[in-house]
Amino acid sequence: MEKTREDLVGKMKKKKKLVRMVLYIGLVLVLGMVIYQVRSAYLRAEAAKAAEAKKQAQEEARRKEEARKKKNEWVKKDGKSYYYGEDGKVVIGRYIQEKKIYYTDDTGAVVRTVDGEKPMVAITYDDGPSQFTDDFAQLFKKHDSAATFFEVGNRMNEFEEEAKTITEAYCELANHTYTHQNLTRVSVSGMHNQLNKCDRKLREFGEQAETILVRPPEGAVNETVKKNIHAPIILWSVDTLDWKSRNAESVYRKATTNIKDGDIILMHSLYESTLKASKRIVPELIDQGYQLVTVTDLAQFRGGLKNGEKYFDIKPVESEKEDQKSQDETTTTEEEKTTEEL
């Protein structure tokens, strides 16, 4: 009986030992599987990182190679033209290449081109913005053309949305003083205040030119004004008198008859009759062979603009030389005639 009991205890000890061994082996196997899974996940993550790094390196190499190939090169995509500059990046905004001026949208796609070797005219509008400003801007955008808008600063907030459309249509904002003040009737400090306040307002609405053009109200300029306007003074060679006639037909005739390369045409954006006339003027001048450009673009390849100087028109450089030659010949002829008479 005692022996049987000992045998039973011995068997139970062996069984417990076996259970502990099985549990130990199971635990080792589970731990092994966990370690294996963790290690596998780590290796997969590292492999994914390496693959992504390799992909990025390949993409960077591709971009560099593409940039190298496209450096100073035109590229056509989906029917649109893009220019890649010296740094291999697409050029955005207004830029000049050889004898042409290019304007792009925000992606760098060219939306308008000005050929410096072809005839051009600058149409200008004073006294805005107004309820018609957006219509004027869209008219020029529709015809791949541009105009210069000499705006009155204190009207900008009143017609805020309309004013924004000017630069959005790749037209030019310019200074017509802050309150439409005749500059010959104010002090020098008053003049600076009028011009500086207007400049600040124009920049708020997107004008980015380093020097903003100025047209004094009424075209009133004296020596004091010339000395104190630190910008080109833009007047006009063709006055449509739209403010006076308020007649679309009259404005149309004046703006399309005997127009010459380099003319600066004066109108006002306040009148519906002027808008009506402009809808005929723009296509008519294009049909006559003129590019319709901003004053800044008109001057780009014609000697540029100087601060404090008055400009009634901006002729091609060769035309200016011919005019000077003609004047010199006339002077010489008159001198010879005088000598003969003596």
GIURHU-V366536 format. One record per run of one state. SS is the DSSP state (helix for helix, strand for strand, loop for the rest). FROM is the first residue (numbers start at 1). TO is the last residue. If there is no record, write none. Layout:
# GIURHU-V366536
ss;from;to
SS;FROM;TO
SS;FROM;TO
This chain:
# GIURHU-V366536
ss;from;to
loop;1;1
helix;2;70
loop;71;72
strand;73;77
loop;78;79
strand;80;84
loop;85;89
strand;90;90
loop;91;93
strand;94;97
loop;98;99
strand;100;104
loop;105;109
strand;110;115
loop;116;119
strand;120;128
loop;129;132
helix;133;142
loop;143;147
strand;148;151
loop;152;152
helix;153;155
loop;156;159
helix;160;168
loop;169;171
strand;172;175
loop;176;182
helix;183;185
loop;186;187
helix;188;204
loop;205;213
strand;214;214
loop;215;216
helix;217;219
loop;220;222
helix;223;228
loop;229;232
strand;233;234
loop;235;237
strand;238;239
loop;240;241
helix;242;245
loop;246;247
helix;248;256
loop;257;262
strand;263;268
loop;269;271
helix;272;287
loop;288;290
strand;291;293
loop;294;294
helix;295;300
loop;301;309
strand;310;311
loop;312;312
strand;313;313
loop;314;316
helix;317;341
loop;342;342
